[in-house]
Amino acid sequence: MRDLEVKLISKIMLDGSPRKAKSLGVGLEYFTNPKCALAWKKLLEYGSMPGQMGEVPTKRQLTKHTGLELLDYVDESMMDLVKELRDDYSTRTLRKCVIEVDDLLRAYGPELALEHLNSIAKELNSGLIPDSNRLDLADAIPRFKESYELMQKGNGINGIPFPWAPMNDGTGGMAPGTFNVIYGPSKSGKTWMGLEVGVVHPFERANARTLVVSNEMPNEQIYRRVLARMCRLDYGQVVRAALDEDGRAQMYEHLNSIHQEQIDELKQGLNHQRYRAIRCVKPSSALGGGCNAIRSEIEAFQPDLVFIDGVYLMTDDRTKTRDMSWRTIANITQDLKMLATRYNLPIIGTTQSNREGVKRKPGEDMDSYDDVGFGLGAIQDADMVMRVQKIETNQGEKVLVTLPAMRESKVDSFTVNFVPVVDFGLHQINLTRDQVKTLMNLADNGSVAQVSNNIQPEQKEYRRRRQPQPVQATPSLPTLPCNTDGEI
């Protein structure tokens, strides 16, 4: 079975990320080969470090640190390898259990022997299915310690990082198995914010595979926004095809490098894929256009996170209706939460505010979520609720971000720049109602500057702040250059 362990580590290296194996429940206890166990630890540590989240070291680096000789090709899928490894772990545990139960039966009688047998059965049951569905205390403790160590090495981030430091400081990133809601009035930038949080930033900064479910826009329009954002180009000029020659050349250079990366993946096959990828889909009408359709896409694409634009436009699989009533939306959000748990990945969905939310002035009732549209089902099922509202200032358009409902922590309100698609950087933090009003009336005195989306400087700066103030400026470019490998 040691060959199986080598295959799994090799498969992770060929795929380019340990994230999928981890989400399938692989733990250190599954490895009997010391070199493979050390390789697993090194993969988790490497993939949790800032600047290389979700990635793997080079083959030469891993072999140097572990002495493990990796395979160049693996036929089996990741899921098949994990199942085989889990079955082997269960077999070894059962064989050991037979000997221990026999000894206990001879020495102490059936009562103690049965008690030991029951404890082993519980342990095996927890290992036969992904840990997101069942986890016993004996398994939870080492995984908690492992998660803590990885978060410490990752500057407080263990999940997929958010684009803005205040949210990473408050949450540690998007945790697997969570359902997250972004809502606000119409035309308030919900889709832009959702694409930044759930698609572009994870792809660029966390080597993530993202599934986009577009209920509102055509797939081509979603990709126009995503690709323009990756190139950091003025969106209005992209829509009108009005870029100057330099902008056009830089856009084509960057997009060609990403395109070549994805083509190479297809040529080499799944066993040698570049891990990060994006797939945009319309929910299949043949599967009802609801959570069952999304489940089918998840199983086909194996993403790390899912972004759903327009949750309120989905079909309720339970009643086969699509009517936007509170009961229909409640069924959909409950099913989405179960879907996130079942596949152990974060799901982000956008929805609308109600009429009261349209009337609400920026800065009012920032801790309230009673303006969410279509009932409170989305709030009750969500692990995080983000409200966005576009505001006009003399320094340009901004988006006020408040988080009125969070399951694990509290994050103060902040504003981000809204310059599609050049700049969604952090603008101001820790805002109160009066400060939002002041911000909207500020004279354009040049005191507030833009920042880049680099998480590291933002985090260090954010942790030193106690009072609302402008974020210090860092140099930024109107476009984002890349190297020959397509890395930003």
Rosetta blueprint (number, residue, H / E / L):
1 M L
2 R H
3 D H
4 L H
5 E H
6 V H
7 K H
8 L H
9 I H
10 S H
11 K H
12 I H
13 M H
14 L H
15 D H
16 G L
17 S L
18 P L
19 R H
20 K H
21 A H
22 K H
23 S H
24 L L
25 G L
26 V L
27 G L
28 L H
29 E H
30 Y H
31 F L
32 T L
33 N L
34 P H
35 K H
36 C H
37 A H
38 L H
39 A H
40 W H
41 K H
42 K H
43 L H
44 L H
45 E H
46 Y H
47 G H
48 S L
49 M L
50 P L
51 G L
52 Q L
53 M L
54 G L
55 E L
56 V L
57 P L
58 T L
59 K H
60 R H
61 Q H
62 L H
63 T H
64 K H
65 H H
66 T H
67 G L
68 L L
69 E L
70 L L
71 L L
72 D L
73 Y L
74 V L
75 D L
76 E L
77 S L
78 M H
79 M H
80 D H
81 L H
82 V H
83 K H
84 E H
85 L H
86 R H
87 D H
88 D H
89 Y H
90 S H
91 T H
92 R H
93 T H
94 L H
95 R H
96 K H
97 C H
98 V H
99 I H
100 E H
101 V H
102 D H
103 D H
104 L H
105 L H
106 R H
107 A H
108 Y H
109 G L
110 P H
111 E H
112 L H
113 A H
114 L H
115 E H
116 H H
117 L H
118 N H
119 S H
120 I H
121 A H
122 K H
123 E H
124 L H
125 N H
126 S H
127 G H
128 L H
129 I L
130 P L
131 D L
132 S L
133 N L
134 R L
135 L L
136 D L
137 L H
138 A H
139 D H
140 A H
141 I H
142 P H
143 R H
144 F H
145 K H
146 E H
147 S H
148 Y H
149 E H
150 L H
151 M H
152 Q H
153 K H
154 G L
155 N L
156 G L
157 I L
158 N L
159 G L
160 I E
161 P L
162 F L
163 P L
164 W L
165 A H
166 P H
167 M H
168 N H
169 D H
170 G H
171 T H
172 G L
173 G L
174 M E
175 A L
176 P L
177 G L
178 T L
179 F E
180 N E
181 V E
182 I E
183 Y E
184 G E
185 P L
186 S L
187 K L
188 S L
189 G L
190 K H
191 T H
192 W H
193 M H
194 G H
195 L H
196 E H
197 V H
198 G H
199 V H
200 V H
201 H H
202 P H
203 F H
204 E H
205 R H
206 A L
207 N L
208 A L
209 R E
210 T E
211 L E
212 V E
213 V E
214 S E
215 N L
216 E L
217 M L
218 P L
219 N H
220 E H
221 Q H
222 I H
223 Y H
224 R H
225 R H
226 V H
227 L H
228 A H
229 R H
230 M H
231 C H
232 R L
233 L L
234 D L
235 Y H
236 G H
237 Q H
238 V H
239 V H
240 R L
241 A L
242 A L
243 L L
244 D L
245 E H
246 D H
247 G H
248 R H
249 A H
250 Q H
251 M H
252 Y H
253 E H
254 H H
255 L H
256 N H
257 S H
258 I H
259 H H
260 Q H
261 E H
262 Q H
263 I H
264 D H
265 E H
266 L H
267 K H
268 Q H
269 G L
270 L H
271 N H
272 H H
273 Q L
274 R L
275 Y L
276 R L
277 A E
278 I E
279 R E
280 C E
281 V E
282 K L
283 P L
284 S L
285 S H
286 A H
287 L H
288 G L
289 G L
290 G L
291 C H
292 N H
293 A H
294 I H
295 R H
296 S H
297 E H
298 I H
299 E H
300 A H
301 F H
302 Q L
303 P L
304 D L
305 L E
306 V E
307 F E
308 I E
309 D E
310 G L
311 V H
312 Y H
313 L H
314 M L
315 T L
316 D E
317 D L
318 R L
319 T L
320 K L
321 T E
322 R L
323 D L
324 M L
325 S L
326 W H
327 R H
328 T H
329 I H
330 A H
331 N H
332 I H
333 T H
334 Q H
335 D H
336 L H
337 K H
338 M H
339 L H
340 A H
341 T H
342 R H
343 Y H
344 N L
345 L L
346 P L
347 I E
348 I E
349 G E
350 T E
351 T E
352 Q E
353 S E
354 N L
355 R H
356 E H
357 G H
358 V H
359 K H
360 R L
361 K L
362 P L
363 G L
364 E L
365 D L
366 M L
367 D L
368 S L
369 Y L
370 D L
371 D L
372 V E
373 G L
374 F L
375 G L
376 L L
377 G H
378 A H
379 I H
380 Q H
381 D H
382 A L
383 D L
384 M E
385 V E
386 M E
387 R E
388 V E
389 Q E
390 K E
391 I E
392 E E
393 T E
394 N L
395 Q L
396 G E
397 E E
398 K E
399 V E
400 L E
401 V E
402 T E
403 L E
404 P E
405 A E
406 M E
407 R L
408 E L
409 S L
410 K L
411 V L
412 D L
413 S L
414 F E
415 T E
416 V E
417 N E
418 F L
419 V E
420 P L
421 V L
422 V L
423 D E
424 F L
425 G L
426 L E
427 H E
428 Q E
429 I E
430 N L
431 L L
432 T L
433 R H
434 D H
435 Q H
436 V H
437 K H
438 T H
439 L H
440 M H
441 N H
442 L L
443 A L
444 D L
445 N L
446 G L
447 S L
448 V L
449 A L
450 Q L
451 V L
452 S L
453 N L
454 N L
455 I H
456 Q H
457 P H
458 E H
459 Q H
460 K H
461 E H
462 Y H
463 R H
464 R H
465 R L
466 R L
467 Q L
468 P L
469 Q L
470 P E
471 V L
472 Q L
473 A L
474 T L
475 P L
476 S L
477 L L
478 P L
479 T L
480 L L
481 P L
482 C L
483 N L
484 T L
485 D L
486 G L
487 E L
488 I L
